[in-house]
Amino acid sequence: MTIKLTAVFEKVPEGYIGFVEELPGVNTQGATLEEARTNLQEAIELVLEANRALSEEGIQGRKVIKESLPITTA
């Protein structure tokens, strides 16, 4: 299963800027479109990692149930 996200890129004088429609806070820039794409992948990974760490802090010491959540997209 693959989750499909929407990357949006815009040409600017410095190169390209980009963001992910479905993930607020995931944005980047690059001198070339390819660099912006690569940087956007890294930004997604960093945001997800940071969100997981914040979540872990928030539930530390609490009795919770954690499980995988499969996402089915059309």
N, CA, C and O atoms as a CHARMM CRD file, in Angstrom:
* protein
*
  296
    1    1 MET  N      0.84000  -1.17300   0.00000 PROA 1      0.00000
    2    1 MET  CA     0.00000   0.00000   0.00000 PROA 1      0.00000
    3    1 MET  C      0.88900   1.24100   0.00000 PROA 1      0.00000
    4    1 MET  O      1.89500   1.30500   0.70700 PROA 1      0.00000
    5    2 THR  N      0.50500   2.19500  -0.78500 PROA 2      0.00000
    6    2 THR  CA     1.22800   3.45600  -0.85200 PROA 2      0.00000
    7    2 THR  C      0.26500   4.58900  -0.61500 PROA 2      0.00000
    8    2 THR  O     -0.80000   4.64600  -1.23000 PROA 2      0.00000
    9    3 ILE  N      0.62700   5.48400   0.26300 PROA 3      0.00000
   10    3 ILE  CA    -0.15800   6.69800   0.45600 PROA 3      0.00000
   11    3 ILE  C      0.33600   7.71200  -0.55600 PROA 3      0.00000
   12    3 ILE  O      1.54000   7.94400  -0.66900 PROA 3      0.00000
   13    4 LYS  N     -0.56800   8.30800  -1.27900 PROA 4      0.00000
   14    4 LYS  CA    -0.19000   9.31000  -2.26800 PROA 4      0.00000
   15    4 LYS  C     -0.48800  10.70000  -1.71600 PROA 4      0.00000
   16    4 LYS  O     -1.62400  11.00900  -1.35700 PROA 4      0.00000
   17    5 LEU  N      0.54000  11.52400  -1.65300 PROA 5      0.00000
   18    5 LEU  CA     0.40100  12.90800  -1.21600 PROA 5      0.00000
   19    5 LEU  C      0.57400  13.81500  -2.42500 PROA 5      0.00000
   20    5 LEU  O      1.07100  13.38700  -3.46800 PROA 5      0.00000
   21    6 THR  N      0.16500  15.05600  -2.27900 PROA 6      0.00000
   22    6 THR  CA     0.25100  15.99600  -3.38900 PROA 6      0.00000
   23    6 THR  C      1.34000  17.02400  -3.12500 PROA 6      0.00000
   24    6 THR  O      1.22700  17.84400  -2.21300 PROA 6      0.00000
   25    7 ALA  N      2.39600  16.97400  -3.92900 PROA 7      0.00000
   26    7 ALA  CA     3.46900  17.95900  -3.84200 PROA 7      0.00000
   27    7 ALA  C      3.15600  19.09700  -4.80800 PROA 7      0.00000
   28    7 ALA  O      2.75200  18.86600  -5.94800 PROA 7      0.00000
   29    8 VAL  N      3.34700  20.31800  -4.33800 PROA 8      0.00000
   30    8 VAL  CA     3.11200  21.50400  -5.15900 PROA 8      0.00000
   31    8 VAL  C      4.42400  22.27200  -5.24000 PROA 8      0.00000
   32    8 VAL  O      5.03000  22.58500  -4.21500 PROA 8      0.00000
   33    9 PHE  N      4.85900  22.57400  -6.45200 PROA 9      0.00000
   34    9 PHE  CA     6.10400  23.31200  -6.66100 PROA 9      0.00000
   35    9 PHE  C      5.82500  24.58800  -7.43700 PROA 9      0.00000
   36    9 PHE  O      4.93100  24.64400  -8.28100 PROA 9      0.00000
   37   10 GLU  N      6.61100  25.60900  -7.13000 PROA 10     0.00000
   38   10 GLU  CA     6.49900  26.88400  -7.83800 PROA 10     0.00000
   39   10 GLU  C      7.88900  27.39100  -8.16400 PROA 10     0.00000
   40   10 GLU  O      8.78600  27.37600  -7.32200 PROA 10     0.00000
   41   11 LYS  N      8.05400  27.83800  -9.39700 PROA 11     0.00000
   42   11 LYS  CA     9.32300  28.42400  -9.82600 PROA 11     0.00000
   43   11 LYS  C      9.40400  29.83800  -9.27400 PROA 11     0.00000
   44   11 LYS  O      8.48300  30.63500  -9.45100 PROA 11     0.00000
   45   12 VAL  N     10.51000  30.14400  -8.60600 PROA 12     0.00000
   46   12 VAL  CA    10.77500  31.47900  -8.06900 PROA 12     0.00000
   47   12 VAL  C     12.16500  31.89900  -8.54700 PROA 12     0.00000
   48   12 VAL  O     12.92500  31.06200  -9.03500 PROA 12     0.00000
   49   13 PRO  N     12.50600  33.17200  -8.41600 PROA 13     0.00000
   50   13 PRO  CA    13.82400  33.61400  -8.90900 PROA 13     0.00000
   51   13 PRO  C     15.00000  32.80900  -8.35000 PROA 13     0.00000
   52   13 PRO  O     16.00200  32.62700  -9.04100 PROA 13     0.00000
   53   14 GLU  N     14.89200  32.33100  -7.11900 PROA 14     0.00000
   54   14 GLU  CA    15.98900  31.59300  -6.48300 PROA 14     0.00000
   55   14 GLU  C     16.01900  30.11800  -6.85400 PROA 14     0.00000
   56   14 GLU  O     16.97600  29.42000  -6.51900 PROA 14     0.00000
   57   15 GLY  N     14.98200  29.62700  -7.54500 PROA 15     0.00000
   58   15 GLY  CA    14.88400  28.20800  -7.90000 PROA 15     0.00000
   59   15 GLY  C     13.44900  27.75000  -7.81000 PROA 15     0.00000
   60   15 GLY  O     12.59900  28.20400  -8.57700 PROA 15     0.00000
   61   16 TYR  N     13.16400  26.83600  -6.86300 PROA 16     0.00000
   62   16 TYR  CA    11.82300  26.29800  -6.67500 PROA 16     0.00000
   63   16 TYR  C     11.49100  26.23900  -5.19300 PROA 16     0.00000
   64   16 TYR  O     12.35800  25.98300  -4.35800 PROA 16     0.00000
   65   17 ILE  N     10.22800  26.48000  -4.88000 PROA 17     0.00000
   66   17 ILE  CA     9.70400  26.23900  -3.54100 PROA 17     0.00000
   67   17 ILE  C      8.65700  25.15100  -3.66600 PROA 17     0.00000
   68   17 ILE  O      8.06200  24.97900  -4.72900 PROA 17     0.00000
   69   18 GLY  N      8.42900  24.41800  -2.59500 PROA 18     0.00000
   70   18 GLY  CA     7.45000  23.34900  -2.65200 PROA 18     0.00000
   71   18 GLY  C      6.83900  23.07000  -1.29700 PROA 18     0.00000
   72   18 GLY  O      7.42300  23.37600  -0.25800 PROA 18     0.00000
   73   19 PHE  N      5.65000  22.48400  -1.32300 PROA 19     0.00000
   74   19 PHE  CA     4.98500  22.06000  -0.10100 PROA 19     0.00000
   75   19 PHE  C      4.09900  20.86800  -0.39300 PROA 19     0.00000
   76   19 PHE  O      3.86800  20.52700  -1.55300 PROA 19     0.00000
   77   20 VAL  N      3.60000  20.22900   0.66500 PROA 20     0.00000
   78   20 VAL  CA     2.69100  19.09000   0.53700 PROA 20     0.00000
   79   20 VAL  C      1.31600  19.54600   0.99200 PROA 20     0.00000
   80   20 VAL  O      1.14700  19.98600   2.13000 PROA 20     0.00000
   81   21 GLU  N      0.32700  19.44200   0.10000 PROA 21     0.00000
   82   21 GLU  CA    -1.02100  19.91000   0.41200 PROA 21     0.00000
   83   21 GLU  C     -1.59200  19.27900   1.67300 PROA 21     0.00000
   84   21 GLU  O     -2.22500  19.96300   2.47600 PROA 21     0.00000
   85   22 GLU  N     -1.37400  17.98800   1.85300 PROA 22     0.00000
   86   22 GLU  CA    -2.01100  17.24800   2.94300 PROA 22     0.00000
   87   22 GLU  C     -1.27000  17.32900   4.27400 PROA 22     0.00000
   88   22 GLU  O     -1.79200  16.87200   5.29100 PROA 22     0.00000
   89   23 LEU  N     -0.07000  17.89600   4.29100 PROA 23     0.00000
   90   23 LEU  CA     0.72900  17.92900   5.51900 PROA 23     0.00000
   91   23 LEU  C      1.17500  19.35700   5.83100 PROA 23     0.00000
   92   23 LEU  O      2.23500  19.78900   5.37800 PROA 23     0.00000
   93   24 PRO  N      0.38100  20.07900   6.59400 PROA 24     0.00000
   94   24 PRO  CA     0.78900  21.44100   6.94700 PROA 24     0.00000
   95   24 PRO  C      2.17100  21.44500   7.60400 PROA 24     0.00000
   96   24 PRO  O      2.48200  20.57600   8.41800 PROA 24     0.00000
   97   25 GLY  N      2.97300  22.40600   7.25200 PROA 25     0.00000
   98   25 GLY  CA     4.30500  22.52500   7.82800 PROA 25     0.00000
   99   25 GLY  C      5.39200  21.84700   7.02000 PROA 25     0.00000
  100   25 GLY  O      6.57600  22.04000   7.29700 PROA 25     0.00000
  101   26 VAL  N      5.01300  21.05600   6.02500 PROA 26     0.00000
  102   26 VAL  CA     6.00700  20.39700   5.18200 PROA 26     0.00000
  103   26 VAL  C      6.21700  21.26800   3.94700 PROA 26     0.00000
  104   26 VAL  O      5.40300  21.26900   3.02300 PROA 26     0.00000
  105   27 ASN  N      7.31600  22.00300   3.95000 PROA 27     0.00000
  106   27 ASN  CA     7.64800  22.85700   2.81000 PROA 27     0.00000
  107   27 ASN  C      9.15400  22.94500   2.68100 PROA 27     0.00000
  108   27 ASN  O      9.89000  22.63100   3.61700 PROA 27     0.00000
  109   28 THR  N      9.60400  23.37400   1.51200 PROA 28     0.00000
  110   28 THR  CA    11.04200  23.38700   1.25300 PROA 28     0.00000
  111   28 THR  C     11.35300  24.28100   0.06500 PROA 28     0.00000
  112   28 THR  O     10.47500  24.92300  -0.51100 PROA 28     0.00000
  113   29 GLN  N     12.62100  24.30100  -0.27700 PROA 29     0.00000
  114   29 GLN  CA    13.06300  25.02300  -1.46200 PROA 29     0.00000
  115   29 GLN  C     14.28400  24.30800  -2.03100 PROA 29     0.00000
  116   29 GLN  O     14.89900  23.47800  -1.36300 PROA 29     0.00000
  117   30 GLY  N     14.62500  24.64100  -3.26800 PROA 30     0.00000
  118   30 GLY  CA    15.79900  24.06400  -3.90100 PROA 30     0.00000
  119   30 GLY  C     16.18800  24.87100  -5.12300 PROA 30     0.00000
  120   30 GLY  O     15.35600  25.55200  -5.72200 PROA 30     0.00000
  121   31 ALA  N     17.44400  24.79000  -5.48400 PROA 31     0.00000
  122   31 ALA  CA    17.93400  25.51800  -6.65000 PROA 31     0.00000
  123   31 ALA  C     17.33700  24.95700  -7.94000 PROA 31     0.00000
  124   31 ALA  O     17.12700  25.69000  -8.90600 PROA 31     0.00000
  125   32 THR  N     17.06500  23.64400  -7.94500 PROA 32     0.00000
  126   32 THR  CA    16.45800  22.99100  -9.10500 PROA 32     0.00000
  127   32 THR  C     15.19700  22.26700  -8.64600 PROA 32     0.00000
  128   32 THR  O     14.99100  22.06100  -7.45000 PROA 32     0.00000
  129   33 LEU  N     14.36300  21.88600  -9.59700 PROA 33     0.00000
  130   33 LEU  CA    13.15000  21.14100  -9.25600 PROA 33     0.00000
  131   33 LEU  C     13.50800  19.81100  -8.60700 PROA 33     0.00000
  132   33 LEU  O     12.86400  19.40500  -7.63900 PROA 33     0.00000
  133   34 GLU  N     14.51600  19.13400  -9.12200 PROA 34     0.00000
  134   34 GLU  CA    14.93300  17.86100  -8.54200 PROA 34     0.00000
  135   34 GLU  C     15.41800  18.02900  -7.10400 PROA 34     0.00000
  136   34 GLU  O     15.10000  17.21100  -6.24000 PROA 34     0.00000
  137   35 GLU  N     16.18000  19.07900  -6.85000 PROA 35     0.00000
  138   35 GLU  CA    16.64700  19.34800  -5.48900 PROA 35     0.00000
  139   35 GLU  C     15.47000  19.64300  -4.56900 PROA 35     0.00000
  140   35 GLU  O     15.44400  19.18200  -3.42800 PROA 35     0.00000
  141   36 ALA  N     14.50500  20.40200  -5.05300 PROA 36     0.00000
  142   36 ALA  CA    13.31200  20.70100  -4.24600 PROA 36     0.00000
  143   36 ALA  C     12.53300  19.42700  -3.94300 PROA 36     0.00000
  144   36 ALA  O     12.02500  19.26800  -2.83300 PROA 36     0.00000
  145   37 ARG  N     12.43200  18.51700  -4.90700 PROA 37     0.00000
  146   37 ARG  CA    11.75000  17.23600  -4.67400 PROA 37     0.00000
  147   37 ARG  C     12.46100  16.42800  -3.59200 PROA 37     0.00000
  148   37 ARG  O     11.82700  15.89900  -2.67900 PROA 37     0.00000
  149   38 THR  N     13.77100  16.34100  -3.70700 PROA 38     0.00000
  150   38 THR  CA    14.55700  15.60300  -2.70700 PROA 38     0.00000
  151   38 THR  C     14.40100  16.23800  -1.32700 PROA 38     0.00000
  152   38 THR  O     14.20000  15.54000  -0.33400 PROA 38     0.00000
  153   39 ASN  N     14.49600  17.55800  -1.27400 PROA 39     0.00000
  154   39 ASN  CA    14.36100  18.26700   0.00200 PROA 39     0.00000
  155   39 ASN  C     12.96900  18.08500   0.60000 PROA 39     0.00000
  156   39 ASN  O     12.81900  18.02400   1.82000 PROA 39     0.00000
  157   40 LEU  N     11.94800  17.99800  -0.25800 PROA 40     0.00000
  158   40 LEU  CA    10.58400  17.81200   0.23400 PROA 40     0.00000
  159   40 LEU  C     10.43200  16.42900   0.86800 PROA 40     0.00000
  160   40 LEU  O      9.75900  16.29000   1.89000 PROA 40     0.00000
  161   41 GLN  N     11.04200  15.41700   0.28000 PROA 41     0.00000
  162   41 GLN  CA    11.03200  14.07900   0.88000 PROA 41     0.00000
  163   41 GLN  C     11.64900  14.12200   2.28400 PROA 41     0.00000
  164   41 GLN  O     11.10600  13.55300   3.23100 PROA 41     0.00000
  165   42 GLU  N     12.78000  14.79800   2.39800 PROA 42     0.00000
  166   42 GLU  CA    13.44800  14.91800   3.69500 PROA 42     0.00000
  167   42 GLU  C     12.58100  15.68500   4.68300 PROA 42     0.00000
  168   42 GLU  O     12.52100  15.33000   5.86000 PROA 42     0.00000
  169   43 ALA  N     11.90800  16.73200   4.21600 PROA 43     0.00000
  170   43 ALA  CA    11.03500  17.52200   5.09200 PROA 43     0.00000
  171   43 ALA  C      9.88700  16.67000   5.62100 PROA 43     0.00000
  172   43 ALA  O      9.51800  16.78900   6.78900 PROA 43     0.00000
  173   44 ILE  N      9.31900  15.81200   4.77600 PROA 44     0.00000
  174   44 ILE  CA     8.24500  14.91400   5.21600 PROA 44     0.00000
  175   44 ILE  C      8.76100  14.00900   6.33000 PROA 44     0.00000
  176   44 ILE  O      8.11300  13.86100   7.36600 PROA 44     0.00000
  177   45 GLU  N      9.92000  13.40900   6.11600 PROA 45     0.00000
  178   45 GLU  CA    10.49800  12.50600   7.11400 PROA 45     0.00000
  179   45 GLU  C     10.74700  13.23900   8.43800 PROA 45     0.00000
  180   45 GLU  O     10.45600  12.70500   9.50900 PROA 45     0.00000
  181   46 LEU  N     11.28200  14.45500   8.36300 PROA 46     0.00000
  182   46 LEU  CA    11.57700  15.21400   9.57800 PROA 46     0.00000
  183   46 LEU  C     10.31400  15.60300  10.33400 PROA 46     0.00000
  184   46 LEU  O     10.27900  15.52300  11.56200 PROA 46     0.00000
  185   47 VAL  N      9.28100  16.02100   9.61600 PROA 47     0.00000
  186   47 VAL  CA     8.02700  16.39900  10.27400 PROA 47     0.00000
  187   47 VAL  C      7.38100  15.18300  10.93200 PROA 47     0.00000
  188   47 VAL  O      6.90900  15.27200  12.06500 PROA 47     0.00000
  189   48 LEU  N      7.35500  14.05100  10.23500 PROA 48     0.00000
  190   48 LEU  CA     6.78300  12.84900  10.83600 PROA 48     0.00000
  191   48 LEU  C      7.57500  12.40600  12.06700 PROA 48     0.00000
  192   48 LEU  O      6.99300  12.00500  13.07500 PROA 48     0.00000
  193   49 GLU  N      8.88300  12.47900  11.97900 PROA 49     0.00000
  194   49 GLU  CA     9.73700  12.11300  13.11800 PROA 49     0.00000
  195   49 GLU  C      9.48400  13.03900  14.30700 PROA 49     0.00000
  196   49 GLU  O      9.37300  12.57500  15.44100 PROA 49     0.00000
  197   50 ALA  N      9.39300  14.33600  14.05300 PROA 50     0.00000
  198   50 ALA  CA     9.13800  15.30400  15.12100 PROA 50     0.00000
  199   50 ALA  C      7.75900  15.08800  15.73500 PROA 50     0.00000
  200   50 ALA  O      7.60100  15.17400  16.95300 PROA 50     0.00000
  201   51 ASN  N      6.76300  14.80800  14.90000 PROA 51     0.00000
  202   51 ASN  CA     5.41200  14.56200  15.41600 PROA 51     0.00000
  203   51 ASN  C      5.37200  13.31700  16.28400 PROA 51     0.00000
  204   51 ASN  O      4.69700  13.29400  17.31300 PROA 51     0.00000
  205   52 ARG  N      6.09700  12.27500  15.86900 PROA 52     0.00000
  206   52 ARG  CA     6.14900  11.04800  16.68000 PROA 52     0.00000
  207   52 ARG  C      6.79600  11.32500  18.03600 PROA 52     0.00000
  208   52 ARG  O      6.31400  10.85500  19.06700 PROA 52     0.00000
  209   53 ALA  N      7.87800  12.08300  18.03000 PROA 53     0.00000
  210   53 ALA  CA     8.56600  12.40000  19.28600 PROA 53     0.00000
  211   53 ALA  C      7.65500  13.21300  20.21000 PROA 53     0.00000
  212   53 ALA  O      7.59900  12.94700  21.41100 PROA 53     0.00000
  213   54 LEU  N      6.95300  14.18600  19.66900 PROA 54     0.00000
  214   54 LEU  CA     6.02300  14.98600  20.48000 PROA 54     0.00000
  215   54 LEU  C      4.89500  14.12600  21.03400 PROA 54     0.00000
  216   54 LEU  O      4.48100  14.29100  22.18100 PROA 54     0.00000
  217   55 SER  N      4.40800  13.21500  20.21600 PROA 55     0.00000
  218   55 SER  CA     3.35300  12.31100  20.65800 PROA 55     0.00000
  219   55 SER  C      3.84400  11.41900  21.79300 PROA 55     0.00000
  220   55 SER  O      3.14600  11.23100  22.78900 PROA 55     0.00000
  221   56 GLU  N      5.04800  10.87200  21.63800 PROA 56     0.00000
  222   56 GLU  CA     5.62400  10.01700  22.68200 PROA 56     0.00000
  223   56 GLU  C      5.74500  10.77500  24.00900 PROA 56     0.00000
  224   56 GLU  O      5.44900  10.23100  25.07200 PROA 56     0.00000
  225   57 GLU  N      6.17600  12.01500  23.93500 PROA 57     0.00000
  226   57 GLU  CA     6.27300  12.83000  25.15300 PROA 57     0.00000
  227   57 GLU  C      4.90100  13.02300  25.77800 PROA 57     0.00000
  228   57 GLU  O      4.75100  12.96100  26.99800 PROA 57     0.00000
  229   58 GLY  N      3.90700  13.25600  24.93900 PROA 58     0.00000
  230   58 GLY  CA     2.55800  13.52500  25.42600 PROA 58     0.00000
  231   58 GLY  C      1.88300  12.33600  26.07400 PROA 58     0.00000
  232   58 GLY  O      1.03900  12.50800  26.95400 PROA 58     0.00000
  233   59 ILE  N      2.24400  11.11900  25.64900 PROA 59     0.00000
  234   59 ILE  CA     1.59400   9.92500  26.20600 PROA 59     0.00000
  235   59 ILE  C      2.47900   9.18000  27.20300 PROA 59     0.00000
  236   59 ILE  O      2.08700   8.13800  27.72900 PROA 59     0.00000
  237   60 GLN  N      3.65300   9.70600  27.45500 PROA 60     0.00000
  238   60 GLN  CA     4.59700   9.04000  28.35700 PROA 60     0.00000
  239   60 GLN  C      3.94200   8.80300  29.71500 PROA 60     0.00000
  240   60 GLN  O      3.37500   9.71600  30.31500 PROA 60     0.00000
  241   61 GLY  N      4.03200   7.56600  30.18400 PROA 61     0.00000
  242   61 GLY  CA     3.49900   7.20700  31.48700 PROA 61     0.00000
  243   61 GLY  C      2.00400   6.91000  31.48500 PROA 61     0.00000
  244   61 GLY  O      1.45300   6.53800  32.52100 PROA 61     0.00000
  245   62 ARG  N      1.34200   7.06500  30.35400 PROA 62     0.00000
  246   62 ARG  CA    -0.08800   6.79600  30.27500 PROA 62     0.00000
  247   62 ARG  C     -0.31700   5.42500  29.66100 PROA 62     0.00000
  248   62 ARG  O      0.50500   4.93600  28.88600 PROA 62     0.00000
  249   63 LYS  N     -1.42900   4.81600  30.00800 PROA 63     0.00000
  250   63 LYS  CA    -1.79200   3.52600  29.42700 PROA 63     0.00000
  251   63 LYS  C     -2.56500   3.80100  28.14500 PROA 63     0.00000
  252   63 LYS  O     -3.71400   4.24100  28.17200 PROA 63     0.00000
  253   64 VAL  N     -1.91000   3.53100  27.03100 PROA 64     0.00000
  254   64 VAL  CA    -2.52300   3.77200  25.73200 PROA 64     0.00000
  255   64 VAL  C     -2.40100   2.52900  24.86600 PROA 64     0.00000
  256   64 VAL  O     -1.60500   1.63500  25.15100 PROA 64     0.00000
  257   65 ILE  N     -3.18100   2.48500  23.82800 PROA 65     0.00000
  258   65 ILE  CA    -3.08200   1.41900  22.83300 PROA 65     0.00000
  259   65 ILE  C     -2.51000   2.03600  21.56500 PROA 65     0.00000
  260   65 ILE  O     -3.06700   2.99500  21.02900 PROA 65     0.00000
  261   66 LYS  N     -1.41100   1.49300  21.09200 PROA 66     0.00000
  262   66 LYS  CA    -0.79700   1.95100  19.84000 PROA 66     0.00000
  263   66 LYS  C     -0.88800   0.82300  18.83700 PROA 66     0.00000
  264   66 LYS  O     -0.60500  -0.33000  19.16200 PROA 66     0.00000
  265   67 GLU  N     -1.28100   1.15100  17.62000 PROA 67     0.00000
  266   67 GLU  CA    -1.37300   0.15400  16.56400 PROA 67     0.00000
  267   67 GLU  C     -1.15800   0.80700  15.21500 PROA 67     0.00000
  268   67 GLU  O     -1.31800   2.01800  15.06400 PROA 67     0.00000
  269   68 SER  N     -0.79400  -0.00200  14.24000 PROA 68     0.00000
  270   68 SER  CA    -0.64800   0.49500  12.87500 PROA 68     0.00000
  271   68 SER  C     -2.01500   0.88600  12.33400 PROA 68     0.00000
  272   68 SER  O     -3.02800   0.27300  12.67200 PROA 68     0.00000
  273   69 LEU  N     -2.03200   1.89700  11.50200 PROA 69     0.00000
  274   69 LEU  CA    -3.27200   2.35900  10.90100 PROA 69     0.00000
  275   69 LEU  C     -3.12000   2.32700   9.37900 PROA 69     0.00000
  276   69 LEU  O     -2.57600   3.25700   8.78400 PROA 69     0.00000
  277   70 PRO  N     -3.60000   1.25600   8.75900 PROA 70     0.00000
  278   70 PRO  CA    -3.50200   1.17700   7.29600 PROA 70     0.00000
  279   70 PRO  C     -4.41200   2.21900   6.65500 PROA 70     0.00000
  280   70 PRO  O     -5.54400   2.41900   7.09500 PROA 70     0.00000
  281   71 ILE  N     -3.92600   2.86400   5.64300 PROA 71     0.00000
  282   71 ILE  CA    -4.68400   3.88100   4.92600 PROA 71     0.00000
  283   71 ILE  C     -4.98700   3.34400   3.53000 PROA 71     0.00000
  284   71 ILE  O     -4.07900   2.96700   2.78900 PROA 71     0.00000
  285   72 THR  N     -6.25000   3.31400   3.18600 PROA 72     0.00000
  286   72 THR  CA    -6.66000   2.89600   1.84900 PROA 72     0.00000
  287   72 THR  C     -7.10500   4.12400   1.09800 PROA 72     0.00000
  288   72 THR  O     -7.97600   4.86600   1.55400 PROA 72     0.00000
  289   73 THR  N     -6.50700   4.33600  -0.04800 PROA 73     0.00000
  290   73 THR  CA    -6.86500   5.50000  -0.83800 PROA 73     0.00000
  291   73 THR  C     -7.50200   5.04600  -2.15100 PROA 73     0.00000
  292   73 THR  O     -7.24400   3.95300  -2.65500 PROA 73     0.00000
  293   74 ALA  N     -8.32400   5.91100  -2.66600 PROA 74     0.00000
  294   74 ALA  CA    -9.02300   5.57300  -3.92300 PROA 74     0.00000
  295   74 ALA  C     -8.12600   5.81600  -5.11100 PROA 74     0.00000
  296   74 ALA  O     -8.53500   5.59100  -6.25000 PROA 74     0.00000
